[in-house]
Amino acid sequence: MESMEKTQTPTSPSNDFDQADISLVDILVILAENAKLLIIGPLLVGLCALGFAYLLPQSFESVAVLHAEQATASLMATSAVLDPVAITLGLGKGESAEEARRELRQSIKTSVGRNDKLLTLTVSAPTPQQAQAKANVVLDQTYRQSRPKGMARTRIEVQLAEAQGRFKNAEKAATSLLKRLESSDVSVAGGSDLARGYADLLTASAAAQKQISEFEVLLEGVSEAMLMEAPTLPEKASQPRKALWAISATLVTGIVLLLFVFMRQALRSVGVDAGGADKLARIRRALGVK
């Protein structure tokens, strides 16, 4: 009875775990046996990806920076700017205006700084010269389209003339009061009133001058004077990023091959195990594979 109880005593879970456990030495053995595959394979794929990147068409980016608001950035993406740009550069020949406009939008990027209010224009093209030329044409059309036209321009011109009239009147009245203040005939009480009136006229003159500047800016629109950095002539291609392609392909291939090596070793271990056939059959049934 004692011998039967001993034979029927189940093995402890810790023993089963120790038998199935893979040590660090086993992992190093697997890596050493498959070293050529794990090293040469990723390198070959990385070189192929690098060669393929050289075959792809290059893209160069020209960058310009100017003082402008978000409204100017939005204007650059409108048909009022893009259509003349396409005509000037001869883009989209044989295509519809909508197709040419869509291709231009894809090659133009804008961003406005939240704090510095600087608009960065990035334009891409197949060559450095084309990228710079396209950026210059986009800026030129933006300058033109930002200027008010028609009734809007007439209204601003009228407001500008009125502000200039107020400024001249205030300046003339202030000059007259200043002469009276400088004369010795003015009494102390009268001098105080004149000084207060002179200060009010100076305030009105400053306000009119500020309005004149604002109206002049509106009439001028976005101009070359706001340009902080002219469109650059790029020296290196921005796309494709050949090094990034090669490194990414090498890393991904290395991970895939590493998983393949360990899976293959696991299947071999299952085949050697006494219960391996039963486990493989259960995996096939679970996956629906006969």
C-alpha positions, 0 to 999 in steps of 0.5 A: 500500500505504501509503495502504491501511495508513493507511485500515485503521489503527484509531482510538485508544481515546482518540479514541473516549472523547473523542468520547463524553465529556460535558463539564460544559458539556453537563450545564449545558445539559441542566439549563438546558433542563429547569429548569422541569421540575426545579424546578416538578415537585418543588415541585408533588409536595411541595405535594400531599404536604403537602396529603395529610398534612393530610387524614390523621388526627392523632395526639398523644403524652402522655409520663409518666416514673416510677421502675420496672423492666422488669417494670413496662413488661412489665406495662403490655402485659398483658391485666390492665392493657389490658382494664380500660383499654379498659373504662374509656375505652369503647374497642373498642365492637363489637369483640372484647376481643382487637381492643381489646387489640391497638389499645391495644398499638399506641398504648402505648410503653414504654422503660426507661433502662439507667442511670437506671432511669427508665420512659418511657411514651408514649401516642398518641391522636387528641386531646391530651386523649384521649392524656393521659386514656389515659396516666393510666388506664394508670398507674392500672391499672398501680398496681393490678395491681402490688400482690400479691394472694391468697396472695402478699400474705398471705405478704408480710404475714407476713414483714413482721410477723416483720421488725417483731417482730425490729426491736422486739426488737432495739431493746428489747435495745439500749436495755437494754444501753445503760442497763447500759453507762451505769451505773458498776457495769459492769467494764472486761471486762464493758463490752467484751462489752456494747459488742460485743453492743450493736453486734451488736444495732444491726446486727440492728436495721438489717437488720430495718428494711431488710427492713421497707422492702422488704416495704412496697414489695412490698405497695404495688407501683408507686405514684404516689410513683414518678411523676417526670413526670405525663402531659403534655398534648401541644400538637403532633401527632406524626403525620403529620410534614407537613414530613418528608412534603413534603421527602421527596416533593420530594427523591424527585421531583427525583431521579426527574426528574433521571434521566428528563432524562438518560436522555431526553437519552442516547436522543436522542444515540443516535438522532443517532449513526450507530450509534444504531439498531444500539445501540437494536436490541441494547437491545431484543433484550436486554430482549426488546422488539420 
